[in-house]
Amino acid sequence: MDLNKYALLLGSLVANLQSLEFALRTTLFNHNNRSTSGLKFEEIQVDDEVDENELTNYDTLGELIDKYNGQIASGDEASKIDTYMINIRDALAHGRVSSSSPTEHMRIIKFNKPKSKKVIVNFSEEMSELWMKSTIERVHNEVQKVNNKG
């Protein structure tokens, strides 16, 4: 896969993960009957002080998925968000990406924290065009689940 196609697919994957996080945040925000008190997200500026809530807190994607699955999709297995989304997101954020040559597919590998000077690989995927496209679709389907519930 050429570098331009890789960059486009990687950008699409990251954008879908960001969409999933924002959909989870807004759905949890609305579920908890929060009010923005007239605050418009697109108007927030550096040094503004805003309330802490589902839109502004430091919850990780994993924490957001746990809250969503427990509060909103509870008892509805088909609506629960696949926790594999966390693995994808964490691999992109903390993994190692390499290729043995410019014509080879990229491989992404993520390692656990070391224990006794050893590490365990917890994610390893060849980032082929097929994998990228199917993963983008997989994340998009999870976004749709949230949007359909919200």
Contacts in CASP RR format, 6 or more apart in sequence:
PFRMAT RR
TARGET T0000
AUTHOR 0000-0000-0000
METHOD contacts of the structure
MODEL  1
MDLNKYALLLGSLVANLQSLEFALRTTLFNHNNRSTSGLKFEEIQVDDEV
DENELTNYDTLGELIDKYNGQIASGDEASKIDTYMINIRDALAHGRVSSS
SPTEHMRIIKFNKPKSKKVIVNFSEEMSELWMKSTIERVHNEVQKVNNKG
1 9 0 8 1.000
1 105 0 8 1.000
1 128 0 8 1.000
1 129 0 8 1.000
3 102 0 8 1.000
5 129 0 8 1.000
6 106 0 8 1.000
6 127 0 8 1.000
6 132 0 8 1.000
9 129 0 8 1.000
9 132 0 8 1.000
9 133 0 8 1.000
9 136 0 8 1.000
10 92 0 8 1.000
10 127 0 8 1.000
10 132 0 8 1.000
12 132 0 8 1.000
12 136 0 8 1.000
13 88 0 8 1.000
13 92 0 8 1.000
13 132 0 8 1.000
13 135 0 8 1.000
13 136 0 8 1.000
13 139 0 8 1.000
14 92 0 8 1.000
16 136 0 8 1.000
16 139 0 8 1.000
16 140 0 8 1.000
16 143 0 8 1.000
17 61 0 8 1.000
17 85 0 8 1.000
17 88 0 8 1.000
17 89 0 8 1.000
17 92 0 8 1.000
17 139 0 8 1.000
19 139 0 8 1.000
19 140 0 8 1.000
19 143 0 8 1.000
20 61 0 8 1.000
20 81 0 8 1.000
20 85 0 8 1.000
20 139 0 8 1.000
20 142 0 8 1.000
20 143 0 8 1.000
20 146 0 8 1.000
21 61 0 8 1.000
21 64 0 8 1.000
23 143 0 8 1.000
23 146 0 8 1.000
23 147 0 8 1.000
24 61 0 8 1.000
24 64 0 8 1.000
24 65 0 8 1.000
24 67 0 8 1.000
24 68 0 8 1.000
24 81 0 8 1.000
24 146 0 8 1.000
25 54 0 8 1.000
25 55 0 8 1.000
25 59 0 8 1.000
25 64 0 8 1.000
26 54 0 8 1.000
26 55 0 8 1.000
26 150 0 8 1.000
27 68 0 8 1.000
27 72 0 8 1.000
27 146 0 8 1.000
27 149 0 8 1.000
27 150 0 8 1.000
28 54 0 8 1.000
28 64 0 8 1.000
28 67 0 8 1.000
28 68 0 8 1.000
28 71 0 8 1.000
28 72 0 8 1.000
29 53 0 8 1.000
29 54 0 8 1.000
29 55 0 8 1.000
30 150 0 8 1.000
31 71 0 8 1.000
31 72 0 8 1.000
31 150 0 8 1.000
32 53 0 8 1.000
32 54 0 8 1.000
34 53 0 8 1.000
34 54 0 8 1.000
34 55 0 8 1.000
36 55 0 8 1.000
37 51 0 8 1.000
39 50 0 8 1.000
41 55 0 8 1.000
44 50 0 8 1.000
50 56 0 8 1.000
54 64 0 8 1.000
59 67 0 8 1.000
60 86 0 8 1.000
61 85 0 8 1.000
61 86 0 8 1.000
61 89 0 8 1.000
62 83 0 8 1.000
62 86 0 8 1.000
65 81 0 8 1.000
65 83 0 8 1.000
65 85 0 8 1.000
65 86 0 8 1.000
68 81 0 8 1.000
68 146 0 8 1.000
69 80 0 8 1.000
69 81 0 8 1.000
72 79 0 8 1.000
72 149 0 8 1.000
72 150 0 8 1.000
73 79 0 8 1.000
73 80 0 8 1.000
73 81 0 8 1.000
73 145 0 8 1.000
73 149 0 8 1.000
79 145 0 8 1.000
79 148 0 8 1.000
79 149 0 8 1.000
80 145 0 8 1.000
81 142 0 8 1.000
81 145 0 8 1.000
81 146 0 8 1.000
82 138 0 8 1.000
82 142 0 8 1.000
84 138 0 8 1.000
85 139 0 8 1.000
85 142 0 8 1.000
87 110 0 8 1.000
87 122 0 8 1.000
87 123 0 8 1.000
88 135 0 8 1.000
88 139 0 8 1.000
90 110 0 8 1.000
90 123 0 8 1.000
91 108 0 8 1.000
91 109 0 8 1.000
91 110 0 8 1.000
91 123 0 8 1.000
91 125 0 8 1.000
92 108 0 8 1.000
94 110 0 8 1.000
95 108 0 8 1.000
95 109 0 8 1.000
95 110 0 8 1.000
95 111 0 8 1.000
95 123 0 8 1.000
96 108 0 8 1.000
96 109 0 8 1.000
96 110 0 8 1.000
96 111 0 8 1.000
97 106 0 8 1.000
97 107 0 8 1.000
97 108 0 8 1.000
97 109 0 8 1.000
97 127 0 8 1.000
98 106 0 8 1.000
98 107 0 8 1.000
99 105 0 8 1.000
99 106 0 8 1.000
99 107 0 8 1.000
105 126 0 8 1.000
105 127 0 8 1.000
105 128 0 8 1.000
106 126 0 8 1.000
106 127 0 8 1.000
107 124 0 8 1.000
107 125 0 8 1.000
107 126 0 8 1.000
107 127 0 8 1.000
108 123 0 8 1.000
108 124 0 8 1.000
108 125 0 8 1.000
108 127 0 8 1.000
109 121 0 8 1.000
109 123 0 8 1.000
109 124 0 8 1.000
110 121 0 8 1.000
110 122 0 8 1.000
110 123 0 8 1.000
110 124 0 8 1.000
111 119 0 8 1.000
111 120 0 8 1.000
111 121 0 8 1.000
111 122 0 8 1.000
112 119 0 8 1.000
112 120 0 8 1.000
112 121 0 8 1.000
112 122 0 8 1.000
113 119 0 8 1.000
125 131 0 8 1.000
END
